[in-house]
Amino acid sequence: MRKSVLGAAAVASVFTLALAACGSDNSSSSSGGATTTAASSGAATTAAGTATTAAGAATTAAAAAAGKVGVILPDSKSSVRWETADRKYLSDAFTAAGVQFDIQNAEGDKTKMATIADQMITSGAKVLMIVNLDSESGAAIEKKATAAGVKTIDYDRLTLGGDASVYVSFDNEKVGELQGDGLIKCLTDKGVANARVVELNGSPTDNNATLFKKGYDSKLDPKYAAGWTKVDDQSVPDWDNQKGGQIFEQMLTAAGGKIDGVLAANDGLGNAAIQVLKKNNLQLPVTGQDATVQGLQNILAGDQCMTVYKAVKKEADAASAAAIALLKGQTPQTTGTVDDTQTQRKVPASLATPVAIFKSDVKSVIDDGYVTAADVCKGYETQCQAAGIS
């Protein structure tokens, strides 16, 4: 994979806004309009500068009058991406468009998420974007928002039974397919025949985890039928990495240490498994997802065989564009639809393409600007040098 491949994965979501001259100086309100300083050489120039300032202020006022966007992120423990990537990219996009916004994190608490949503609606949010903690609680939030005349967006995770106007994410079944293919490649490269595999799945209440599993099982099931063995297959409540490590340790113990590979649903769970393997002096192919700094370091060290890179900026840009379109009473751009299996509704969707990352591809994630070489190479200088990263 090369950087050009990452670029090709973009969702065709662009801002067609007349708000480019506006800015925001914080996460909850837009700033004043663009200001032009008049030259001292003539009254005409002064008048032009005054007119430009007035036009900028009017544009900003119009953006503010359109209402505010509320965003609720799920937690900061299951993956570092929510705070290090999603918050930043969403903030940048709304600020550039001169749109008022409020981004908060529910920290894995469904009651807290519902309270935040109520507060955002009361304070004037006209669009509410959520990453649900489970479909039931997410749907309740969306139905309350709809009743209050607030449009909703499902960000990253589809809310089954919800009211979202649009769903913005990645092709999550494809994510799982890349993980399954990745584990098969890593085990094949090691010359392992009739591999014994454990599957460490994501949260059973997350529809994305269901799609990931559908994807990697579509690749692994034929291998099981041909002689591989699925030693164990368990889900991790709430994507909790500590629980994931405990579950994996139980798996390893029950198998008498005789496993050849781990299909871990994301980098956090992958690292939890890796720590248990290290404790038992084992190094096996382990998969991941999210291309976190830790996941990339594990790949460079040979402890993790691959991850899946989801260019979060593309997802955040598509979501912010959708929110701005809804604020303006427009229909957001989409790439197709996805099925809500509870309501049978076809939900308009904008889905970006994920990319598999192996050791030879780590540099491309850095080149794409998602993580920095300084962060990835801290303590891994030798491995980075070997991988051509500086």
Sequence and secondary structure as in RCSB ss.txt:
>XXXX:A:sequence
MRKSVLGAAAVASVFTLALAACGSDNSSSSSGGATTTAASSGAATTAAGTATTAAGAATTAAAAAAGKVGVILPD
SKSSVRWETADRKYLSDAFTAAGVQFDIQNAEGDKTKMATIADQMITSGAKVLMIVNLDSESGAAIEKKATAAGV
KTIDYDRLTLGGDASVYVSFDNEKVGELQGDGLIKCLTDKGVANARVVELNGSPTDNNATLFKKGYDSKLDPKYA
AGWTKVDDQSVPDWDNQKGGQIFEQMLTAAGGKIDGVLAANDGLGNAAIQVLKKNNLQLPVTGQDATVQGLQNIL
AGDQCMTVYKAVKKEADAASAAAIALLKGQTPQTTGTVDDTQTQRKVPASLATPVAIFKSDVKSVIDDGYVTAAD
VCKGYETQCQAAGIS
>XXXX:A:secstr
  HHHHHHT        S TT   SSSS           TT HHHHHHHHHHHHHHHHHHHHHHHT EEEEEE  
SSS THIIIIIHHHHHHHHHHHT EEEEEE TT HHHHHHHHHHHHHTTEEEEEE  SSHHHHHHHHHHHHHTT 
EEEEESS  TT   SEEEEE HHHHHHHHHHHHHHHHHHTT SS EEEEEE  TT HHHHHHHHHHHHHHHHHHH
TT EEEEEEE GGG HHHHHHHHHHHHHHTTT   EEEESSHHHHHHHHHHHHHTT    B   S  HHHHHHHH
HTS   EEE  HHHHHHHHHHHHHHHHTT     SEEEE TTT  EEEEEEE  EEE GGGHHHHHHTTSS HHH
HHTT HHHHHHTT  
